[in-house]
């Protein structure tokens, strides 16, 4: 990854209501990359007040109560380690993430649905090993036919992903808002500048 990639998504939020806090596990890794683990600034302040998190970075804005004032946290670290899930739920979102939000027949992005490689009408099951993300055009072209009959080919073999694999895939899809204080915690595999 280049230095430009790390910062091309950095955008400033306009109001305190749009100042989410990046939530890191006790090992300083985000709880999740996609969706990115974020709390509202109110939840982050409450967790800090209850001593459940340590504040690592802050925004410039200050919020006040009648007796206290605090800078809005931008990065918080949980005091207790939360063990990541070891199993992956078979959901539409996780399927699209496994397939990197692209059609597994033509590579198109955008309006995706899912397709049974072996059609259900021919005994195909709804499982990781038989369902792929597909664009509407390819899904319609394939219909309830086999890959051979439809003339379509899979871009890569399909299989059930590991939880760590999905977490790493999520890193490829940064959200629309990244605060500059988050960058150092999000791209652990970025090449260091000399």
NUVO-249585 format. One line per 5 residues: number of its first residue (from 0); for each residue z, y, x of C-alpha. Coordinates in nm, 4 decimals. Example, Ala and Ser with C-alpha at 12.3 -4.5 7.8 and 13.67 -1.06 7.14 Angstrom:
BEGIN
0> 0.7800/-0.4500/1.2300 | 0.7140/-0.1060/1.3670
REM end
This chain:
BEGIN
0> 0.0000/0.0000/0.0000 | -0.0763/0.3456/0.1232 | 0.1494/0.6464/0.1146 | -0.0746/0.7982/-0.1530 | -0.0234/0.5034/-0.3880
5> 0.3525/0.5345/-0.3627 | 0.3476/0.8916/-0.4823 | 0.0371/0.9233/-0.7006 | 0.2410/0.8403/-1.0092 | 0.5244/1.0849/-0.9366
10> 0.5548/1.3284/-1.2249 | 0.8303/1.5636/-1.3216 | 0.9909/1.5259/-1.6623 | 1.0100/1.8491/-1.8583 | 1.3542/1.8403/-2.0239
15> 1.6946/1.6751/-1.9680 | 1.6118/1.4405/-2.2571 | 1.3256/1.3128/-2.0418 | 1.5419/1.2460/-1.7366 | 1.5867/0.8691/-1.7370
20> 1.7856/0.6960/-1.4650 | 1.6397/0.4100/-1.2647 | 1.8825/0.1164/-1.2890 | 1.9208/-0.0992/-0.9791 | 2.1026/-0.4281/-0.9503
25> 2.3907/-0.4522/-0.7025 | 2.1355/-0.5612/-0.4373 | 1.9500/-0.2278/-0.4841 | 1.6474/-0.3855/-0.6541 | 1.5391/-0.2789/-1.0038
30> 1.6553/-0.5103/-1.2816 | 1.2891/-0.5282/-1.3824 | 0.9669/-0.3675/-1.2696 | 0.7638/-0.3985/-1.5870 | 0.8972/-0.2615/-1.7991
35> 1.0834/-0.0596/-1.5399 | 1.4603/-0.0768/-1.5845 | 1.5525/0.2690/-1.7088 | 1.8499/0.4122/-1.8970 | 1.8727/0.7415/-2.0770
40> 2.0654/1.0021/-1.8815 | 2.3424/0.9753/-2.1440 | 2.3837/0.5999/-2.0841 | 2.3817/0.6541/-1.7072 | 2.6517/0.9220/-1.7297
45> 2.8625/0.7021/-1.9584 | 2.8292/0.4020/-1.7219 | 2.9282/0.6209/-1.4254 | 3.2262/0.7580/-1.6197 | 3.3349/0.3995/-1.6974
50> 3.2885/0.3092/-1.3263 | 3.0242/0.0442/-1.4041 | 2.7654/0.2031/-1.1764 | 2.7455/0.4051/-0.8586 | 2.5233/0.7136/-0.8659
55> 2.2778/0.7020/-0.5752 | 2.0534/0.9989/-0.6565 | 2.0671/1.2894/-0.8992 | 1.8379/1.5391/-1.0674 | 1.8992/1.9107/-1.0120
60> 2.0022/1.9654/-1.3765 | 2.3659/1.9719/-1.4782 | 2.5123/1.8668/-1.8121 | 2.8437/2.0022/-1.9300 | 3.1200/1.9089/-2.1679
65> 3.4133/2.1388/-2.2467 | 3.6062/1.9973/-1.9490 | 3.3491/1.8412/-1.7123 | 3.0137/1.9057/-1.5564 | 2.7941/1.6477/-1.3856
70> 2.4489/1.6415/-1.2339 | 2.2170/1.4089/-1.4250 | 2.1841/1.0751/-1.2396 | 1.8307/0.9724/-1.1425 | 1.9198/0.6413/-0.9721
75> 2.2237/0.4257/-1.0478 | 2.3341/0.0939/-0.8973 | 2.5308/-0.1625/-1.0961 | 2.8677/-0.2465/-0.9435 | 2.8368/-0.6108/-1.0530
80> 2.5335/-0.8222/-0.9674 | 2.3273/-0.9417/-1.2647 | 2.1546/-1.2715/-1.1889 | 1.7830/-1.2487/-1.2723 | 1.6518/-1.4862/-1.5368
85> 1.5167/-1.8067/-1.3885 | 1.3065/-1.9075/-1.6883 | 1.0128/-1.7193/-1.8323 | 0.9826/-1.6795/-2.2094 | 0.6390/-1.7533/-2.3525
90> 0.5642/-1.4155/-2.5107 | 0.2450/-1.2168/-2.5599 | 0.3702/-0.9531/-2.3143 | 0.4543/-1.2087/-2.0433 | 0.1182/-1.3812/-2.0968
95> -0.0657/-1.0497/-2.0517 | 0.1470/-0.9739/-1.7443 | 0.0668/-1.3167/-1.5948 | -0.3034/-1.2453/-1.6520 | -0.2616/-0.8902/-1.5141
100> -0.3690/-0.7301/-1.8427 | -0.7289/-0.8448/-1.8010 | -0.9575/-1.0867/-1.9813 | -0.9560/-1.4206/-1.8036 | -1.3226/-1.4753/-1.8866
105> -1.4904/-1.1440/-1.7934 | -1.2144/-0.9338/-1.6316 | -1.2261/-0.6546/-1.8917 | -0.9118/-0.4517/-1.9491 | -0.7953/-0.2837/-2.2638
110> -0.8112/-0.4307/-2.6119 | -0.6763/-0.7798/-2.5368 | -0.5890/-1.0710/-2.7568 | -0.5103/-1.4256/-2.6544 | -0.7282/-1.7341/-2.6636
115> -0.6564/-2.1060/-2.6669 | -0.8679/-2.2620/-2.3889 | -0.8664/-2.5921/-2.5757 | -0.8929/-2.4717/-2.9367 | -0.6106/-2.5595/-3.1744
120> -0.8690/-2.7215/-3.4011 | -0.9298/-2.9701/-3.1175 | -0.5627/-3.0393/-3.0496 | -0.4961/-2.7533/-2.8092 | -0.1366/-2.6405/-2.7890
125> 0.0084/-2.2924/-2.7747 | 0.1531/-2.3089/-2.4238 | 0.1318/-2.1420/-2.0837 | -0.1172/-2.4071/-1.9717 | -0.3599/-2.3511/-2.2621
130> -0.3461/-1.9816/-2.3590 | -0.5053/-1.6901/-2.1732 | -0.5576/-1.3190/-2.2264 | -0.9068/-1.2500/-2.3589 | -1.0999/-0.9455/-2.4722
135> -1.2218/-0.9471/-2.8307 | -1.5843/-0.9949/-2.7227 | -1.5126/-1.3092/-2.5173 | -1.2697/-1.4458/-2.7749 | -1.5336/-1.4086/-3.0449
140> -1.8038/-1.5602/-2.8225 | -1.5876/-1.8639/-2.7452 | -1.4592/-1.9143/-3.0983 | -1.3339/-2.2690/-3.1501 | -1.5667/-2.4185/-2.8902
145> -1.4849/-2.5615/-2.5492 | -1.5443/-2.3598/-2.2323 | -1.8502/-2.5712/-2.1536 | -1.9986/-2.5234/-2.5003 | -1.9404/-2.1467/-2.4941
150> -2.0704/-2.0991/-2.1387 | -1.7506/-1.9155/-2.0381 | -1.5501/-1.9823/-1.7224 | -1.1896/-1.9010/-1.6351 | -1.1489/-1.6510/-1.3536
155> -0.8467/-1.8407/-1.2183 | -0.6555/-2.1594/-1.3039 | -0.3893/-2.1128/-1.5692 | -0.0309/-2.2280/-1.5352 | 0.3235/-2.1391/-1.6288
160> 0.4388/-1.8538/-1.4023 | 0.7668/-1.8480/-1.2150 | 1.0123/-1.5702/-1.3049 | 0.9885/-1.4153/-0.9575 | 0.6091/-1.4209/-0.9798
165> 0.6181/-1.2182/-1.3039 | 0.8673/-0.9719/-1.1549 | 0.6329/-0.9178/-0.8604 | 0.3290/-0.8802/-1.0874 | 0.5150/-0.6103/-1.2786
170> 0.5239/-0.4001/-0.9622 | 0.1459/-0.3540/-0.9874 | 0.1791/-0.1542/-1.3100 | 0.3851/0.1598/-1.2465 | 0.4949/0.3560/-1.5524
175> 0.3551/0.6963/-1.6416 | 0.6679/0.8705/-1.5109 | 0.8162/0.8131/-1.1661 | 1.0638/1.0525/-1.0172 | 1.0338/1.1046/-0.6419
180> 1.3919/0.9781/-0.5932 | 1.2870/0.6368/-0.7303 | 1.0012/0.5672/-0.4907 | 1.2148/0.4289/-0.2076 | 1.3640/0.1693/-0.4429
185> 1.0436/0.0501/-0.6081 | 0.7977/-0.0505/-0.3380 | 0.9848/-0.2791/-0.1004 | 0.6617/-0.4251/0.0330 | 0.5095/-0.0880/0.1183
190> 0.4066/-0.0497/0.4796 | 0.6415/0.1813/0.6663 | 0.4932/0.4877/0.8291 | 0.5348/0.5145/1.2049
REM end
